Amino acid sequence: MTIATSFISDIAGYIEARIAKIVLNETFTITSFEVKSIIGSTVSLRYKVPNGSVAAITRIELKDASNRIISSNDVNIPVTADALFLQTINIQEV
């Protein structure tokens, strides 16, 4: 059985629409995206982290408008200057 490509794209659209903000280290919130788009079954987010907002990023959470976590990733990224991040979510059949 194969899932229709159009249905997978619909799921990507649903996810893209639900993402309202990014929260870094459970304290710094980003609500403005340089890019928030869908290409096929991939959701792309590009956002800026200003220097001084956090010394290092240890957790990246994608949240919806009701503050519910959509995705959470533990990372270790030092922030020593303004940084531009590209984060992607790939929707695929397994």
N, C-alpha and C positions, 0 to 999 in steps of 0.2 A: 504494500500500500504506500502511496506517495501523497504527500500533502501538496495541494496546489500552490504554486508560486504566489498567486494573488492573495491567498489566505495568509501566507507567511508575511507578505508585505503589509497586509491589514494589521497583523499583530505588531509589526514594527511601528506602524502609525499610531497604534494604541499606546505603546510604550513611550514614544516620542511626545505624545500629547499629555501623558501623565507626569513626565519629569518637569517639576516646577523649580527645583533648586538643587544646588550642590552644597553639601556641608563638609567642611574640612575639619578634622580632629574634633568633631562634635561641638565646635565653637564658632567657626568662621563660615558665614553663609554667603553663597554667590547666587544671585537671581537673574543676573544679566549674562546672556550668552553671546559670544561673537558669532557663533554659528550653532544652530540646532536644526538638523535636517535628517532626511531619510533618503538613502540611495539604495534602491532594491530592498534588501532585507537587513540593511545596516543603518542603525541610528548613530549619528555623529554629533558630538558636542565639543565645541571649542570655547574655552573660557580663560579669562586672565586671572592670575593670582598676583596681586600687588606685593612688591617687596615690603616686608615689615608686617604683613597681615598674619603670617605664621612663620616661625623660624624653620620649621620642617613639617612636611605633611606626613602623617602616620596613618590616617584613615580618610578615605574618600567615600562619601555616601551620596547617592542620588535619592531625592525625596520628592513626594508628590505635594500638592497644595495643602493637604491635611497633615503634613509632617510625617507621613508613613514612609519607611525605608523601602525603596525599590531595589537598590543594589548597595552593597557595602564591600569595600576592598581595603585591606590592610597593606600599606606601602611604606617606604622609607625614602622620601624625596626632600633633600635640603632646598630651601628657598633663599637664595642670596641676591636675587635681583627680580624685577618683574618677570613673571613666567607665563607663557601661553601653553595651555594644555589641550590636547586632542584626545578625547575618550570616545571609544566606539563600543556599541553593543551589536553583536552579530546574531541574528535570529536564523536558526537552521534546524532542519529535521535531523533527528539522530536515530 
